[in-house]
């Protein structure tokens, strides 16, 4: 029978292999069609030294007002590509995958082998859309927000104000910040209904969390 220390070592090795597998599964030559447009957008903003707020790419809509919701992500991707071309871009995409699934892993409550299997299956499922586009930042921040809400529920943090800089950053990286708003709504409604149906007192953290969630919309 394995000792507790040996069992812990095996579990760590299993997860290390799982994350290496995730990195490999998500590593490939960047070929997403939208990638080029995002890179060009970032390069133009770097060269002009300003955020593009009008369309300079379309023939029929040139000069039209443009809500550039992912300007910060495009600049970041352009800098990474400038640093080392396809190699650094592909590595960044895979690294973002590992970090995102590492956050998901912290939320799982299961044996290491089962968690490893689930992470690899999730990476296989996500691989077709895990490309160098601003949506990567939304996937990562959504996982981070879910982890943070879990800590709030357990009383491990009361820093509700963190929602404000999180959504300020998220809104300039990708339009997927809407996913975060939906997650907040689902969490607040779900927790309130659960305690109401069980005739329990509504947790004290829900009121300040609801307030900062509302402020995050602005």
C-alpha positions as CSV (number, residue, x, y, z in Angstrom):
1,X,0.0,0.0,0.0
2,X,1.3,3.4,-1.0
3,X,2.3,5.9,1.7
4,X,0.6,9.3,1.8
5,X,3.8,10.9,0.6
6,X,4.2,8.5,-2.3
7,X,0.5,8.9,-3.3
8,X,0.9,12.7,-3.3
9,X,4.0,12.4,-5.5
10,X,2.2,10.2,-8.0
11,X,-0.8,12.6,-8.1
12,X,1.5,15.5,-8.8
13,X,3.2,13.6,-11.6
14,X,-0.1,12.7,-13.1
15,X,-1.2,16.3,-13.2
16,X,2.2,17.4,-14.6
17,X,1.8,14.9,-17.4
18,X,-1.8,16.2,-18.0
19,X,-0.7,19.8,-18.3
20,X,2.2,18.9,-20.6
21,X,-0.4,17.0,-22.7
22,X,-2.6,20.1,-22.7
23,X,0.3,22.2,-23.8
24,X,1.1,19.8,-26.7
25,X,-2.5,19.5,-27.8
26,X,-2.9,23.3,-28.1
27,X,0.5,23.8,-29.8
28,X,0.3,24.0,-33.6
29,X,1.1,26.5,-36.4
30,X,-1.3,29.5,-36.0
31,X,-3.6,29.3,-39.0
32,X,-6.8,31.0,-37.9
33,X,-8.1,33.3,-40.6
34,X,-9.0,36.1,-38.2
35,X,-5.5,36.0,-36.7
36,X,-4.1,38.1,-39.5
37,X,-6.7,40.8,-39.2
38,X,-6.1,41.1,-35.4
39,X,-2.3,41.2,-35.9
40,X,-2.6,43.9,-38.5
41,X,-5.0,45.9,-36.3
42,X,-2.4,45.7,-33.5
43,X,0.5,46.6,-35.7
44,X,-1.4,49.7,-37.0
45,X,-2.1,50.9,-33.5
46,X,1.5,50.4,-32.5
47,X,2.8,52.3,-35.5
48,X,0.2,55.1,-35.2
49,X,0.5,55.3,-31.4
50,X,-3.2,55.5,-30.9
51,X,-6.4,53.3,-30.6
52,X,-8.1,52.9,-34.0
53,X,-11.7,54.2,-33.7
54,X,-12.5,54.3,-37.3
55,X,-12.5,51.6,-40.0
56,X,-9.3,51.7,-42.1
57,X,-9.5,48.2,-43.4
58,X,-12.9,48.0,-45.3
59,X,-13.3,49.3,-48.8
60,X,-17.0,50.1,-48.5
61,X,-16.9,51.3,-44.8
62,X,-13.6,53.1,-44.7
63,X,-13.8,55.9,-42.2
64,X,-16.9,54.6,-40.4
65,X,-17.0,54.7,-36.6
66,X,-15.7,51.5,-35.2
67,X,-16.1,50.2,-31.6
68,X,-12.7,48.6,-31.2
69,X,-13.6,46.3,-28.3
70,X,-10.4,44.3,-28.5
71,X,-7.8,46.9,-29.1
72,X,-5.7,45.9,-26.1
73,X,-5.6,42.2,-27.0
74,X,-4.7,43.0,-30.6
75,X,-1.7,45.2,-29.4
76,X,-0.6,42.4,-27.1
77,X,-0.8,39.7,-29.8
78,X,1.1,42.0,-32.2
79,X,3.9,42.5,-29.7
80,X,4.2,38.8,-29.1
81,X,4.3,38.1,-32.9
82,X,6.9,40.9,-33.3
83,X,9.0,39.3,-30.5
84,X,9.4,35.9,-32.2
85,X,6.9,35.3,-35.0
86,X,4.9,32.1,-35.2
87,X,7.0,30.4,-32.6
88,X,6.2,32.8,-29.7
89,X,2.6,33.2,-30.8
90,X,2.0,29.4,-30.8
91,X,3.8,29.1,-27.5
92,X,1.7,31.9,-26.0
93,X,-1.6,30.3,-27.1
94,X,-0.5,27.0,-25.5
95,X,0.6,28.7,-22.3
96,X,-2.7,30.5,-22.0
97,X,-4.4,27.1,-22.3
98,X,-2.3,25.6,-19.6
99,X,-3.0,28.5,-17.2
100,X,-6.7,28.5,-17.9
101,X,-7.0,24.7,-17.4
102,X,-4.8,25.0,-14.3
103,X,-7.4,27.4,-12.8
104,X,-10.2,25.0,-13.8
105,X,-8.2,22.2,-12.1
106,X,-8.3,24.1,-8.8
107,X,-12.1,24.0,-8.9
108,X,-12.3,20.2,-9.4
109,X,-12.9,17.9,-6.5
110,X,-11.9,14.4,-7.8
111,X,-8.9,12.0,-7.8
112,X,-5.9,13.2,-9.7
113,X,-6.3,10.6,-12.5
114,X,-9.9,11.6,-13.1
115,X,-9.0,15.3,-13.1
116,X,-6.1,14.6,-15.6
117,X,-8.5,12.8,-17.9
118,X,-11.1,15.6,-17.8
119,X,-8.5,18.2,-18.4
120,X,-7.1,16.4,-21.5
121,X,-10.7,15.8,-22.8
122,X,-11.5,19.5,-22.3
123,X,-8.3,20.5,-24.1
124,X,-9.2,18.2,-27.0
125,X,-12.7,19.8,-27.2
126,X,-11.3,23.4,-27.0
127,X,-8.4,22.8,-29.4
128,X,-10.4,23.9,-32.6
129,X,-11.2,27.3,-31.2
130,X,-8.0,27.8,-29.1
131,X,-6.3,30.1,-31.6
132,X,-4.4,33.4,-31.4
133,X,-7.4,35.6,-31.1
134,X,-8.7,38.0,-28.3
135,X,-11.2,35.3,-27.1
136,X,-8.3,33.5,-25.4
137,X,-8.3,36.3,-22.8
138,X,-12.0,35.9,-22.2
139,X,-11.6,32.1,-21.6
140,X,-8.8,32.8,-19.1
141,X,-10.6,35.6,-17.2
142,X,-13.9,33.7,-17.1
143,X,-12.1,30.8,-15.4
144,X,-10.4,33.3,-13.0
145,X,-13.7,34.9,-12.2
146,X,-15.3,31.6,-11.4
147,X,-12.4,30.7,-9.1
148,X,-12.7,34.1,-7.4
149,X,-16.5,33.6,-6.9
150,X,-15.8,30.3,-5.2
151,X,-13.4,32.0,-2.8
152,X,-16.1,34.7,-2.1
153,X,-18.6,32.0,-1.3
154,X,-16.2,30.3,1.1
155,X,-15.5,33.6,2.9
156,X,-11.8,33.5,1.8
157,X,-12.0,37.0,0.3
158,X,-14.0,40.2,0.7
159,X,-12.2,42.2,-1.9
160,X,-15.3,42.8,-4.0
161,X,-13.8,45.9,-5.5
162,X,-11.5,43.7,-7.6
163,X,-14.5,43.3,-10.0
164,X,-14.0,46.9,-11.1
165,X,-10.5,46.7,-12.5
166,X,-11.2,43.1,-13.8
167,X,-14.1,44.2,-16.0
168,X,-12.3,47.5,-17.0
169,X,-9.5,45.3,-18.3
170,X,-11.7,42.6,-19.8
171,X,-13.9,45.1,-21.7
172,X,-10.8,46.4,-23.5
173,X,-9.5,42.9,-24.3
174,X,-12.6,41.2,-25.8
175,X,-16.3,41.5,-26.0
176,X,-16.6,38.2,-24.0
177,X,-16.7,40.3,-20.8
178,X,-20.5,39.7,-21.3
179,X,-19.8,36.1,-20.3
180,X,-18.5,37.4,-17.0
181,X,-21.6,39.5,-16.4
182,X,-23.8,36.5,-17.1
183,X,-21.7,34.4,-14.7
184,X,-22.1,37.0,-12.0
185,X,-25.9,37.2,-12.6
186,X,-26.2,33.4,-12.5
187,X,-24.1,33.2,-9.3
188,X,-26.1,35.9,-7.5
189,X,-29.5,34.5,-8.6
190,X,-28.5,30.9,-7.9
191,X,-27.2,31.6,-4.4
192,X,-30.2,33.8,-3.5
193,X,-32.7,31.2,-4.7
194,X,-30.9,28.3,-3.0
195,X,-31.0,30.0,0.4
196,X,-34.5,31.3,-0.1
197,X,-35.9,27.9,-1.1
198,X,-34.1,26.3,1.9
199,X,-35.5,29.1,4.1
200,X,-32.1,30.1,5.1
201,X,-30.7,33.6,5.7
202,X,-29.3,35.3,2.6
203,X,-25.5,35.3,3.0
204,X,-24.1,38.7,3.9
205,X,-21.6,38.7,1.0
206,X,-24.3,38.8,-1.7
207,X,-25.3,42.4,-1.1
208,X,-21.8,44.0,-1.6
209,X,-21.1,41.5,-4.4
210,X,-24.3,42.6,-6.1
211,X,-23.4,46.2,-5.7
212,X,-19.9,45.8,-7.2
213,X,-21.4,43.6,-9.9
214,X,-23.7,46.5,-10.8
215,X,-20.9,49.0,-10.8
216,X,-18.9,46.8,-13.1
217,X,-21.4,47.3,-15.8
218,X,-20.4,50.9,-16.1
